[in-house]
Amino acid sequence: MDRDRIEQGARLILEGIGEGPARAGLVGAPRRVADMYADIFSGIGGPDPAELLVAMAGDHHREMAIIRDTDFYSVCGRHLPPFAGMAHVALSMRGVRTPGTRTVTSAARGLIQSHDATRAAAFSLISSPR
């Protein structure tokens, strides 16, 4: 990451909108912008996630695991504004290292396993508000 070029770009943007980087309140803004981009894009150039995921030998579980309420942050590639969202992923590896997420598992046996309507009714009751 070329922090000097990012700072230069931030200065050019400020000047382009009629502001001066030396104005009170903007002093240090190009450096702060470079700091922000260094943080936001810190994952670029890191290991490919596909290389980190390894199937466990002999793991034959058929139950579902859902990682819910995982916050994510990104930047729109078209105009570069940052945005945030929340993701829910089924059959993920491990969510225990992501603060604020909840791992929910499901194992069905008997009638719930083989009868779609019964399973839907059970899960509806489980997930309904108290």
Stockholm file with secondary structure:
# STOCKHOLM 1.0

chainA/1-130         MDRDRIEQGARLILEGIGEGPARAGLVGAPRRVADMYADIFSGIGGPDPAELLVAMAGDHHREMAIIRDTDFYSVCGRHLPPFAGMAHVALSMRGVRTPGTRTVTSAARGLIQSHDATRAAAFSLISSPR
#=GR chainA/1-130 SS CCHHHHHHHHHHHHHHTTCCTTSTTTTTHHHHHHHHHHHHTTTTTSCCHHHHCCCCTTCCCCCEEEEEEEEEEEECTTTCCEEEEEEEEESCSCCTTSTTCEEEEECCCTHHHHCHHHHHHHHHHHHSCC
#=GC SS_cons         CCHHHHHHHHHHHHHHTTCCTTSTTTTTHHHHHHHHHHHHTTTTTSCCHHHHCCCCTTCCCCCEEEEEEEEEEEECTTTCCEEEEEEEEESCSCCTTSTTCEEEEECCCTHHHHCHHHHHHHHHHHHSCC
//
